[in-house]
Structure formats: C-alpha cells, structure tokens
Amino acid sequence: MDFSEYAAETERMRLRPYRFDDFDAFHEMHSREAVARYLPWRTRDLAASRRALGRHQEMRLEKDGDAITLAGEDKDTGRLVGEFVLFLRGRDGAGGEIGYVLHPDFQGRGLATEGAEHLLATAFGPLDLRRVVARLDARNAASAGVLRRLGMRHEAHLVQNELFKGEWSDEDDFAILRSEWEVRRSSRG
C-alpha cells in the first residue's frame, strides 16, 4: 500500500508524510537528548537528520520490515508535534508494530495517544492486520501509559535482553489483536 499522498486528521493534528521542508523542525526535535533517550538512535547531527528524513520519504507497506512514518502537525500552529510510525511485522503480513516520537514541547497532552490510536485504526482498518505490537525500554513509563490507554496489554518484560546505548536494558512488549480493538472501539460508542 502506497502512503506517499496520505493525509489524515485527528482531533488536534494533521498526519502526513514528511516533506523536505520539514528539515529544520525535524532536526530540532531529533537533536534533543530528551527525545533520543529511549529510542534506538543517539541524538542526530545535521547529516544524520538529513539521512533519517530521507529514509522517511519511503512510504510503502508491502513486505516484512517496511514502515511508514507520518509527521504530526499541530492544527492550530502548524508546528511539528512529532512522528508516528507503523511497521509491517511477520512473514504472513498480518502483523504490525507501532512507535512514536513526540517533541518535548507537546508531551503530556495526550497527543502520543491520539496519533498512535490513528495508527491502530489504520492497521486494523485499511491494512486489515490481525495483531499490532509495541516494544519499548522498560524505563519509559510515559510510553507504557500511552499503550495502556490504547487498550494494549503488557505481554512481556524481557530482562537485560538488549545492549542499548552501552548498557543492558530491559524491554516491555505490548500487543493488541484486531478483535480486541474492535470490541474496545464499539464499547466507546
């Protein structure tokens, strides 16, 4: 599925593919230690930000490992709120993984939940996925709260399973099935 012309709105954000004119805001967000703390990359310099933004231009979900990254833009100000990522996972094409990065100026407002909820609706709607997971550093309590608010269940706590930025870290894994998502959506009205 091609997402290169994708555009959607949530209550407070516009979601769309990154554009090259997003570079300054993208770099400003990705060069912050507070943003990179629990992510698999270190703060990005200008060259690393250019490469990362270039990778985000690929907007097709066709095979295992493919991903789309949507820029979240504040409807009122047009500022970059963060980004929301959906990966295809599994050889059967029925699984996905979500992730998100929020600019510190926008944290604590429910925007990560809002954007991630849109990703789940996309995964279980037009993509017809069966199961979606999210993996995070176990110290990231705020992100775990987002996943719980989405109705994702904590499935695993993996102790010191990955060397992460020079230290062994624990990982928490969350998941939700399409059937669980549908029940949750219908019960909310």
MIKOLNU-694034 format. One record per residue: residue in one letter; y, x negated, z negated of N, C-alpha, C in turn. Coordinates in steps of 0.2 Angstrom, whole numbers, plus 2048, in hexadecimal, padded with zeros to 3 digits. Layout:
BEGIN
- type/n.py/n.px/n.pz/ca.py/ca.px/ca.pz/c.py/c.px/c.pz
- A/Y/X/Z/Y/X/Z/Y/X/Z
...
//
This chain:
BEGIN
- type/n.py/n.px/n.pz/ca.py/ca.px/ca.pz/c.py/c.px/c.pz
- M/7FA/7FC/800/800/800/800/806/7FC/800
- D/80B/7FD/804/811/7F9/805/817/7FC/801
- F/819/7F8/7FC/81F/7FA/7F8/826/7F7/7FA
- S/826/7F4/800/82C/7F1/802/832/7F5/802
- E/831/7FC/803/837/800/803/837/805/7FD
- Y/833/803/7F8/833/808/7F3/839/809/7EF
- A/83A/80F/7ED/840/811/7E9/83E/816/7E4
- A/840/816/7DE/83E/81B/7D9/843/81B/7D4
- E/844/821/7D0/848/821/7CA/844/824/7C4
- T/846/821/7BF/844/824/7B8/84A/827/7B5
- E/84A/829/7AF/84F/82C/7AC/856/828/7AC
- R/855/821/7AB/85B/81D/7AA/85B/817/7AF
- M/856/816/7B3/855/810/7B8/854/812/7BF
- R/856/80E/7C3/853/80E/7CA/84E/808/7CB
- L/848/80A/7CE/843/805/7CF/843/803/7D6
- R/843/7FD/7D8/843/7FB/7DF/840/7F4/7DF
- P/83F/7F2/7E6/83D/7EB/7E7/843/7E6/7E5
- Y/841/7E0/7E3/847/7DB/7E2/84A/7DA/7E9
- R/850/7D8/7E9/854/7D6/7EF/856/7CF/7ED
- F/858/7CB/7F3/85A/7C4/7F1/861/7C4/7EE
- D/865/7C9/7EF/86B/7CA/7EC/86B/7CB/7E4
- D/865/7CC/7E2/863/7CD/7DB/863/7C6/7D7
- F/863/7C1/7DB/862/7BA/7D8/865/7B8/7D2
- D/86C/7B9/7D2/870/7B7/7CC/86D/7BB/7C6
- A/86C/7C1/7C6/86A/7C5/7C0/863/7C3/7BF
- F/85F/7C2/7C4/858/7C0/7C3/857/7BA/7BF
- H/85B/7B5/7C1/85B/7AE/7BE/85E/7AE/7B7
- E/863/7B2/7B6/866/7B3/7B0/861/7B5/7AB
- M/85D/7BA/7AD/858/7BD/7A8/852/7B8/7A7
- H/850/7B5/7AD/84A/7B1/7AD/84B/7AA/7AA
- S/851/7A8/7A9/853/7A1/7A6/853/7A2/79E
- R/852/7A8/79B/853/7A9/794/84D/7A7/790
- E/84D/7A3/78B/847/7A2/787/844/7A9/784
- A/849/7AD/782/847/7B4/77F/843/7B8/784
- V/844/7B7/78A/840/7BB/78F/83A/7B8/791
- A/839/7B1/791/833/7AD/793/82E/7AD/78D
- R/830/7AE/787/82C/7AC/781/825/7AE/782
- Y/824/7B5/784/81D/7B7/784/81A/7B8/78B
- L/81D/7B5/790/81B/7B5/797/818/7AF/799
- P/814/7AF/79E/810/7A9/7A0/814/7A3/7A3
- W/81A/7A4/7A4/81E/79F/7A7/824/79D/7A2
- R/826/797/7A3/82C/794/79E/832/797/7A1
- T/838/796/79E/83E/798/7A1/83F/794/7A7
- R/842/798/7AC/843/796/7B3/849/793/7B4
- D/849/78D/7B8/84F/78A/7BA/851/78D/7C1
- L/856/78B/7C4/858/78F/7CB/853/78E/7D0
- A/84F/789/7D1/84A/788/7D6/844/78D/7D4
- A/842/78D/7CE/83D/791/7CC/83E/798/7CD
- S/844/79A/7CB/847/7A1/7CC/846/7A3/7D3
- R/849/79E/7D8/849/7A0/7DF/841/7A1/7E1
- R/83D/79D/7DF/836/79E/7E1/833/7A4/7DF
- A/834/7A6/7D8/832/7AC/7D5/835/7B2/7D9
- L/83B/7B2/7DA/83E/7B8/7DE/83B/7B8/7E5
- G/83A/7B3/7E8/836/7B3/7EE/830/7B6/7EE
- R/82C/7B4/7E9/825/7B7/7E8/825/7BF/7E7
- H/82B/7C1/7E4/82B/7C8/7E2/82D/7CC/7E9
- Q/82E/7C9/7EE/830/7CD/7F4/829/7CF/7F7
- E/824/7CD/7F6/81D/7D0/7F8/81C/7D6/7F4
- M/81C/7DB/7F8/81B/7E2/7F5/815/7E6/7F8
- R/80F/7E3/7F8/80A/7E7/7FA/804/7E6/7F5
- L/801/7EC/7F4/7FB/7EC/7F0/7F5/7EE/7F4
- E/7F1/7E9/7F6/7EB/7EA/7FA/7E5/7E7/7F7
- K/7E5/7E2/7F4/7DF/7DE/7F1/7E0/7DC/7EA
- D/7DA/7DA/7E7/7DA/7D8/7E0/7E0/7D2/7DF
- G/7E4/7D3/7DA/7E9/7CE/7D9/7F0/7CF/7DC
- D/7F0/7D3/7E1/7F7/7D5/7E4/7FB/7D9/7DF
- A/801/7D8/7DF/806/7DB/7DA/80C/7DD/7DD
- I/80F/7E2/7DB/816/7E4/7DC/81B/7E3/7D6
- T/821/7E1/7D7/825/7E0/7D2/82C/7E4/7D4
- L/82D/7E9/7CF/833/7ED/7D1/839/7EB/7CC
- A/83F/7EA/7CF/844/7E9/7CB/847/7EF/7C8
- G/848/7EF/7C1/84B/7F5/7BE/853/7F4/7BD
- E/856/7F9/7C0/85E/7F9/7C0/860/7FF/7BC
- D/865/7FD/7B8/868/802/7B4/86C/807/7B8
- K/86B/80D/7B8/86E/812/7BC/876/812/7BB
- D/878/811/7B5/87F/812/7B3/883/80C/7B5
- T/880/806/7B4/884/800/7B5/882/7FC/7BB
- G/87C/7FD/7BE/879/7F9/7C3/876/7F2/7C1
- R/876/7F1/7BB/874/7EB/7B8/86C/7EA/7B8
- L/869/7E4/7B9/862/7E3/7B9/860/7E4/7B2
- V/85B/7E9/7B1/859/7EA/7AA/853/7E6/7A9
- G/84F/7E5/7AE/849/7E1/7AE/844/7E2/7B4
- E/83E/7E1/7B3/839/7E2/7B8/833/7E5/7B6
- F/82F/7E8/7BA/829/7EC/7B9/824/7EA/7BE
- V/81E/7E7/7BC/819/7E5/7C0/813/7E8/7C0
- L/810/7EA/7C6/809/7ED/7C6/805/7E9/7CA
- F/7FF/7E6/7C8/7FA/7E2/7CB/7F4/7E7/7CD
- L/7F0/7E5/7D2/7EA/7E8/7D3/7E5/7E3/7D0
- R/7E0/7E6/7CC/7DB/7E2/7C9/7D4/7E5/7CA
- G/7CF/7E1/7CC/7C8/7E3/7CD/7C7/7E4/7D4
- R/7C0/7E2/7D5/7BE/7E2/7DC/7BD/7E9/7DF
- D/7BD/7EE/7DB/7BC/7F5/7DD/7C2/7F8/7DF
- G/7C8/7F5/7DE/7CE/7F7/7DF/7D1/7FD/7DB
- A/7CD/7FE/7D6/7CF/804/7D1/7D2/802/7CB
- G/7D4/7FC/7CA/7D7/7FA/7C4/7DE/7F7/7C5
- G/7E2/7F7/7C0/7E9/7F4/7C1/7EB/7F1/7BA
- E/7F0/7ED/7BA/7F3/7EA/7B4/7FA/7EB/7B5
- I/7FE/7ED/7AF/805/7ED/7AF/808/7E8/7AB
- G/80E/7E6/7AC/812/7E2/7A8/819/7E3/7A9
- Y/81E/7E1/7A5/825/7E2/7A6/829/7DC/7A2
- V/82F/7DB/7A4/833/7D6/7A1/83A/7DA/7A1
- L/83D/7DA/79B/843/7DD/79A/849/7D8/798
- H/84E/7D9/79B/854/7D5/799/856/7D6/791
- P/857/7D1/78D/859/7D3/786/85E/7D8/785
- D/863/7D8/789/869/7DD/789/866/7E4/789
- F/860/7E5/78B/85E/7EC/78C/858/7EE/788
- Q/856/7E9/784/850/7EA/780/851/7EF/77A
- G/84C/7F2/778/84D/7F7/772/84F/7FE/774
- R/850/7FF/77A/852/806/77C/84D/80A/780
- G/847/808/780/842/80C/783/841/80B/78A
- L/845/806/78D/844/805/794/83E/802/797
- A/83B/7FE/793/834/7FB/794/82F/801/795
- T/82F/805/790/82B/80B/790/82C/80F/796
- E/832/810/798/834/815/79E/832/812/7A4
- G/833/80B/7A5/831/808/7AB/829/807/7AC
- A/826/805/7A6/81F/805/7A6/81B/80B/7A7
- E/81E/811/7A5/81B/818/7A6/81C/819/7AD
- H/821/817/7B1/821/818/7B8/81C/814/7BB
- L/81A/80E/7B9/815/80A/7BC/80E/80E/7BB
- L/80D/811/7B5/807/814/7B4/806/81A/7B9
- A/80C/81E/7B9/80C/824/7BE/80A/822/7C5
- T/80D/81C/7C7/80B/81A/7CE/804/818/7CE
- A/802/814/7C9/7FB/812/7C9/7F6/817/7CA
- F/7F7/81D/7C6/7F2/822/7C5/7F4/828/7CA
- G/7FA/828/7CD/7FB/82D/7D2/7FA/82A/7D9
- P/7FF/827/7DD/7FE/825/7E4/7F8/820/7E5
- L/7F8/81B/7E0/7F3/816/7E1/7EC/818/7DF
- D/7EB/81E/7DB/7E5/821/7D9/7E0/81C/7D5
- L/7E3/818/7D1/7DF/813/7CD/7DC/817/7C8
- R/7D6/814/7C5/7D2/817/7C0/7D4/814/7B9
- R/7D6/80E/7B8/7D8/80B/7B2/7DD/806/7B3
- V/7E2/805/7AE/7E7/800/7AE/7E7/7FD/7A7
- V/7E8/7F6/7A7/7E8/7F2/7A1/7EF/7EF/7A0
- A/7F0/7EC/79B/7F6/7E8/799/7F3/7E3/794
- R/7F5/7DD/796/7F3/7D7/791/7FA/7D4/78F
- L/7FA/7D2/788/800/7CF/786/7FE/7CA/780
- D/803/7C6/77F/802/7C1/779/802/7C5/773
- A/7FE/7C4/76E/7FD/7C9/768/803/7C9/764
- R/807/7C4/764/80D/7C3/760/813/7C8/763
- N/812/7CB/769/817/7CF/76C/817/7D6/769
- A/819/7D7/763/818/7DE/760/81C/7E3/764
- A/822/7E1/767/826/7E6/76A/822/7E9/771
- S/81F/7E4/774/81B/7E6/77A/815/7EA/778
- A/812/7E9/773/80C/7ED/771/80F/7F4/76F
- G/815/7F5/76C/817/7FB/76B/819/7FF/771
- V/81B/7FC/776/81C/7FF/77D/815/802/77F
- L/810/7FE/77F/80A/800/782/807/806/77E
- R/808/806/777/805/80B/773/809/812/775
- R/810/811/776/814/817/777/811/81A/77E
- L/80F/816/782/80C/818/789/805/81B/788
- G/802/81B/782/7FC/81E/781/7F6/819/783
- M/7F8/813/784/7F2/80E/785/7EF/80C/77F
- R/7E9/80B/77F/7E5/809/779/7E4/802/778
- H/7E4/7FF/772/7E3/7F8/771/7DB/7F7/772
- E/7D9/7F3/776/7D2/7F2/778/7CF/7EC/775
- A/7D3/7E7/775/7D1/7E0/773/7D6/7DC/770
- H/7D4/7D8/76B/7D8/7D2/768/7D4/7CC/769
- L/7D6/7C8/76E/7D3/7C2/770/7D6/7BC/76C
- V/7D2/7B9/768/7D5/7B4/763/7D5/7AD/767
- Q/7DB/7AA/767/7DC/7A3/76A/7D8/7A2/771
- N/7D9/7A7/775/7D5/7A7/77B/7D9/7A4/781
- E/7DF/7A2/780/7E3/79F/785/7E8/79A/783
- L/7E8/794/786/7ED/78F/785/7F4/791/788
- F/7F8/793/784/7FF/796/786/805/792/784
- K/808/78F/789/80E/78B/788/80C/786/782
- G/807/783/782/805/77D/77E/802/77F/777
- E/800/786/776/7FD/788/770/7F8/78D/772
- W/7F3/78D/76E/7ED/792/76F/7F0/799/76C
- S/7F0/79E/770/7F3/7A4/76E/7EE/7AA/76E
- D/7EF/7AF/76B/7EB/7B5/76B/7ED/7BA/770
- E/7E9/7BE/773/7EB/7C3/778/7E8/7CA/775
- D/7ED/7CF/776/7EB/7D6/775/7EA/7D9/77C
- D/7E5/7DD/77D/7E4/7E0/783/7E4/7E8/782
- F/7E8/7EB/786/7E9/7F3/786/7E6/7F6/78C
- A/7E4/7FC/78C/7E2/7FF/792/7E3/807/792
- I/7E3/80A/797/7E3/811/798/7DF/813/79E
- L/7DB/819/79E/7D8/81B/7A4/7DC/821/7A7
- R/7DB/822/7AD/7DF/827/7B1/7DE/82E/7AD
- S/7D8/82F/7AB/7D6/836/7A8/7DA/836/7A1
- E/7DB/831/79D/7DF/831/797/7E6/832/799
- W/7E9/82F/79E/7F0/830/7A0/7F1/837/7A2
- E/7EC/83A/7A6/7ED/841/7A8/7EE/846/7A2
- V/7E9/845/79D/7E9/849/797/7F0/848/794
- R/7F2/842/793/7F8/840/78F/7FE/844/793
- R/7FE/843/79A/804/846/79D/804/84E/79D
- S/7FE/851/79D/7FE/858/79D/800/85B/796
- S/7FE/857/791/800/859/78A/807/858/789
- R/80B/854/78C/812/853/78B/816/858/78F
- G/813/85C/793/816/862/797/818/860/79E
//
